[in-house]
Amino acid sequence: MQLPSDTQRAEPSTGALQKVINHYLAAGLLHLIHRDPKVSEEDKRQWLLRLRAARWREVSTNIALQYDFEYLGGAKWLRKRKDAAEHFHARVVAMAAEWQAAAGVAQGSRSTG
């Protein structure tokens, strides 16, 4: 499949950018799991901590390369999107909370069982 020319492709909306970021995070986690199906919760937590510590400059470069934002100006264009940076960091923090809650439920079920 060939992409439309750069003059025909529109700038992605905020919602579309949020979906790209969500996909980027999910794909990173899936890659980690596929690399080692027996990946531990600690490995997942370390991956998440690295993401939390990552600078938006580095993350935006990876996203721009992976999702072809070159026609808009690549990582430089994406770095200027403060809403995208805020969504990325909010999503990572939410993932951390979800994992912590899931780990607490798993530990609680083990201790009562």
Summary of the structure (lengths in Angstrom):
residues: 113
radius of gyration: 17.0
end to end distance: 52.6
largest distance: 60.9
contacts: 262
relative contact order: 0.12
helix: 76%
strand: 0%
